[in-house]
């Protein structure tokens, strides 16, 4: 049985903490001891006056929350134990008071996070909890007050969000000589990615579903070992995605995405990207910049990315790897040509952080534009997905057939 919650946000300098709520379902006495996940069922931002904003959250049960501030951009980070967010699609999109927007989701297994973009510098000036009028729930109120830049900088320096747990190491089974393919569903958890105009479809959900279908197809005949950077709606940093591919000694890395463009109903089509220090065009550079901000969206400092090329040997390996990446991209475009609407320039290059592994051939596939109703209809079509998965599988087969043929020819050279 769900407990109805009401979450309100008031005022000018808002920032919210959600201590969590609800009973995901009632567990009967013989149903096991599984604890109910707290539920957050509603949220609202209300501006109180020109200098303060309140964020009020009604919770089914109290949980521990940690609040911190970050600069560039100015954000409030709210870390929680894992909670279920039952919020409408439009939640957090509109600007209210000093809150420009907010997003929420699973940050890591067992941990949820809310990230609020501040419209101007603000500090947390109050935090109270009290039972609601019925006594059945707890109301958490956070007060934000407008601050100058120096005051905000000092507050941010003195509060850092808890570090994300290191990803579990990829355990390598006994070497079986099968090619290893790492599929990377973009975004996830607190980072929703692009969204359809209606708000009913988020990129993170669409690409995860597609990636799971692709994994099943590639595993069908047992020729490949297929792994995924995430298999649930959870945030994974860009660096961790690259590190996962390298730790698994992947032979191929395929990142799956879906784009969106403001006012771009006429812009459609699938595009395959490969990594490059220089973008092939301005649109590709802008897309890479946007995708590379995924960590900031989740309230994570990116730090140094893995695989900055620092010596001649790595440079030679990178050149060979990019050659393989280009070859696979060309095969993808060739297979897609008969089953998908391609972008006018279907193979492009840009400096995507997720394509940084110097020793793993890598591509990023934008399946289409969520901002185009025609593309969205295709992306939601089971028939279209099946055709696309088959086309990608064929491209993978051709890629490895060519690599094995090349290795065989090298082996017989005198």
VENBEL-V506199 format. One record per backbone hydrogen bond with DSSP energy under -0.5 kcal/mol. CO is the residue of the C=O (numbers start at 1). NH is the residue of the N-H. E is the energy in kcal/mol with one decimal. If there is no record, write none. Layout:
# VENBEL-V506199
CO/NH/E + CO/NH/E
This chain:
# VENBEL-V506199
2/4/-0.6 + 6/8/-0.5 + 8/56/-5.1 + 10/47/-0.6 + 10/54/-8.4 + 12/53/-0.5 + 12/98/-2.1 + 17/19/-0.7 + 20/61/-0.9 + 21/39/-9.9 + 22/24/-0.6 + 26/28/-0.7 + 28/31/-2.3 + 37/24/-0.7 + 38/84/-3.1 + 39/41/-0.6 + 39/60/-0.6 + 40/86/-4.0 + 46/54/-0.9 + 51/146/-2.6 + 52/12/-7.9 + 52/48/-1.0 + 52/49/-1.3 + 53/144/-3.1 + 54/10/-5.4 + 54/46/-0.7 + 54/56/-0.5 + 55/142/-2.5 + 56/8/-1.6 + 57/59/-0.6 + 57/140/-2.9 + 59/138/-2.1 + 64/81/-0.6 + 66/79/-3.0 + 68/77/-3.3 + 70/75/-2.9 + 74/118/-2.5 + 75/70/-2.2 + 76/116/-2.8 + 77/68/-2.2 + 77/79/-0.5 + 78/114/-2.3 + 79/66/-2.2 + 80/112/-2.1 + 82/38/-0.5 + 83/85/-0.6 + 84/40/-3.3 + 84/86/-0.8 + 85/87/-0.7 + 88/91/-2.0 + 90/93/-1.9 + 92/102/-2.2 + 96/99/-2.4 + 98/100/-0.7 + 98/119/-3.7 + 98/120/-0.7 + 99/96/-2.3 + 101/117/-2.4 + 103/115/-2.3 + 105/113/-2.4 + 106/190/-1.0 + 106/235/-1.1 + 108/111/-3.1 + 110/82/-1.4 + 111/107/-2.4 + 111/108/-1.9 + 112/80/-2.6 + 113/105/-1.5 + 114/78/-2.8 + 115/103/-2.3 + 115/117/-0.5 + 116/76/-2.4 + 116/118/-0.5 + 117/100/-2.5 + 117/101/-1.3 + 121/147/-2.0 + 123/125/-0.7 + 123/145/-2.7 + 126/143/-2.8 + 128/141/-3.0 + 130/139/-3.7 + 132/135/-1.0 + 137/132/-2.3 + 138/59/-3.5 + 138/140/-0.6 + 139/130/-1.8 + 140/57/-2.8 + 141/128/-2.4 + 142/55/-2.6 + 142/144/-0.5 + 143/125/-2.7 + 143/126/-1.2 + 144/13/-0.7 + 144/53/-2.2 + 145/123/-2.4 + 148/152/-2.4 + 149/153/-2.6 + 150/154/-2.2 + 151/155/-2.0 + 152/156/-2.7 + 153/157/-2.3 + 154/158/-1.4 + 156/159/-1.1 + 169/171/-0.6 + 170/172/-0.7 + 171/173/-0.5 + 179/181/-0.5 + 179/225/-2.6 + 180/251/-2.9 + 180/252/-1.1 + 181/183/-0.6 + 181/227/-2.8 + 182/254/-2.6 + 183/185/-0.6 + 183/229/-2.0 + 184/186/-0.5 + 184/256/-2.6 + 188/191/-2.1 + 190/192/-0.8 + 191/188/-3.1 + 192/204/-2.1 + 194/203/-3.2 + 196/199/-1.7 + 201/196/-2.3 + 202/205/-0.6 + 202/206/-2.0 + 203/207/-2.8 + 204/208/-1.2 + 205/209/-2.1 + 206/210/-2.1 + 207/211/-2.7 + 208/212/-2.3 + 209/213/-1.6 + 210/214/-2.4 + 211/215/-2.7 + 212/216/-1.9 + 213/217/-1.9 + 214/218/-2.6 + 215/219/-2.0 + 216/220/-0.6 + 217/220/-0.8 + 218/224/-0.5 + 219/222/-1.3 + 223/179/-0.6 + 224/226/-0.6 + 225/181/-2.8 + 227/183/-3.0 + 232/234/-2.1 + 237/241/-1.7 + 238/242/-1.8 + 239/243/-2.7 + 240/244/-2.2 + 241/245/-1.6 + 242/246/-2.1 + 243/247/-2.9 + 244/248/-1.8 + 245/250/-2.6 + 246/249/-1.3 + 252/182/-2.9 + 253/255/-0.5 + 253/363/-2.1 + 254/184/-3.2 + 255/365/-3.3 + 256/186/-2.6 + 257/367/-2.9 + 259/370/-3.5 + 261/264/-1.6 + 264/267/-1.2 + 266/268/-0.7 + 270/343/-2.8 + 271/366/-2.9 + 272/348/-2.3 + 273/364/-2.4 + 274/350/-1.7 + 281/285/-1.9 + 282/286/-2.3 + 283/287/-2.2 + 284/288/-2.6 + 285/289/-2.2 + 286/290/-2.1 + 287/291/-2.8 + 288/292/-2.6 + 290/293/-1.1 + 291/294/-1.5 + 293/297/-2.1 + 294/298/-1.2 + 295/300/-2.4 + 296/299/-1.6 + 300/302/-0.6 + 305/308/-0.5 + 307/309/-0.6 + 311/315/-2.0 + 312/316/-2.5 + 313/317/-2.3 + 314/318/-2.8 + 315/319/-2.2 + 316/320/-2.1 + 317/321/-2.8 + 318/322/-2.8 + 319/323/-1.6 + 320/324/-2.0 + 321/325/-2.6 + 322/326/-2.6 + 323/327/-2.1 + 324/328/-2.5 + 325/329/-2.6 + 326/330/-2.4 + 327/331/-1.8 + 328/332/-2.5 + 329/333/-2.5 + 330/334/-2.2 + 331/335/-2.2 + 332/336/-2.8 + 333/337/-1.7 + 335/338/-0.6 + 336/339/-1.6 + 336/340/-2.5 + 340/342/-0.7 + 341/270/-2.4 + 343/346/-0.6 + 346/272/-3.7 + 346/348/-0.6 + 348/274/-1.9 + 349/280/-2.6 + 350/276/-1.4 + 350/352/-1.7 + 352/355/-1.4 + 353/356/-1.3 + 357/360/-0.8 + 361/253/-2.3 + 363/255/-2.6 + 364/273/-3.2 + 364/366/-0.6 + 365/257/-2.9 + 365/367/-0.8 + 366/271/-2.1 + 368/259/-2.2 + 368/370/-0.6 + 369/372/-1.4 + 370/197/-0.6 + 371/373/-0.6 + 372/376/-2.9 + 373/377/-2.5 + 374/378/-1.6 + 375/379/-2.9 + 376/380/-1.7 + 378/381/-1.6 + 381/385/-2.3 + 382/386/-2.3 + 383/387/-1.9 + 384/388/-2.5 + 385/389/-2.8 + 386/390/-2.1 + 387/391/-2.3 + 388/392/-2.6 + 389/393/-2.4 + 390/394/-2.3 + 391/395/-2.0 + 392/396/-2.3 + 393/397/-2.4 + 394/398/-2.3 + 395/399/-2.3 + 396/400/-2.3 + 397/401/-2.2 + 398/402/-2.1 + 399/403/-1.9 + 400/404/-2.8 + 401/405/-2.1 + 402/406/-2.1 + 403/407/-2.4 + 404/408/-2.6 + 405/409/-2.3 + 406/410/-2.1 + 407/411/-2.1 + 408/412/-1.0 + 410/413/-0.8
